[in-house]
Amino acid sequence: MNVPTITLNNDVVIPQLGLGVWRASDDEAEQAVTMAINAGYRLIDTAMVYQNEQGVGRAIAAADVPREELFITTKLWNSDQGYEETLRAFDASLERLGLEYVDLYLIHWQMPEIKRYNETWRAFEELYTGGKIRAIGVSNFDEAHLSDLLEHSTVIPAVNQIEIHPDFQQKPLRDFCDKHGIAIESWSPLGGSKSGNAVLETDVIKSIAKKHGKTPAQIALRWHIENHLIVIPKSVHEKRIKENIDIFDFELDDDDHTQIATLDGDNRQGADPATMNVH
């Protein structure tokens, strides 16, 4: 499967579509990553708080694909923010994954209440320049906190991983990141479990799916790809994993994009980064 790539601001190349393993158990993650690699995925996204880094690591170790062909992302949890805490947490994630390096490491949430992301980023920069991470970035950062981070940093984040789906398109934040050379990665790309992926049931998405002979989920994922977003749909089911990567044999037309633009609204499904302070 020929998945397109995006070149990050430090010239590291990331596949534009990958597998997310949020809410997958350790064993489920191992099985899902194995199925995904066999289906052609090369980008895998996990996090310390998912409690499945070991399962992901086992699948990587068993894969018939060289490590350098895989792009592995994990994330620092909120309670581990801070300079020394970050260094310890990263080493622990690396050990659980069984890897010598990760391709992308993200601050999971900006945590405005404790506001330790600047000292956390200092540790990220040290790990990056030391060669333990190929690219560093953030997750769930808004414009204000990104601006503050940029003011106090040496290395510009390569990625901001945020909630995006056709009914929550986050165009102002995407424009801000584009202006600063920060790639956007979409989580909950199909609409989020809170709504039951309701956007896929809209007449707009269903009619476009019928037009192209694809599923509504494939239309939504293709929309991410054509908007130059990195997308990491989560699944532990082989049929869905294969379906999600089968989106590179068609293109949306201008009318499709115009119709999908009408779906945009204030439909955030996950936590709001401005108030999310769970440790």
Secondary structure, DSSP 8 states (H G I E B T S, - for coil): ----EEE-TTS-EEESB-EE-TT--HHHHHHHHHHHHHHT--EEE--GGGT-HHHHHHHHHH-SS-GGG-EEEEEE-GGG-SHHHHHHHHHHHHHHHT-S-EEEEEES---TTT--HHHHHHHHHHHHHTTSEEEEEEES--HHHHHHHHHH-SS--SEEEEE-BTTB--HHHHHHHHHTT-EEEEESTT--GGGTSGGGGSHHHHHHHHHHT--HHHHHHHHHHHTT-EE--B---HHHHHHHH--SS----HHHHHHHHTT--S---S--TTT----
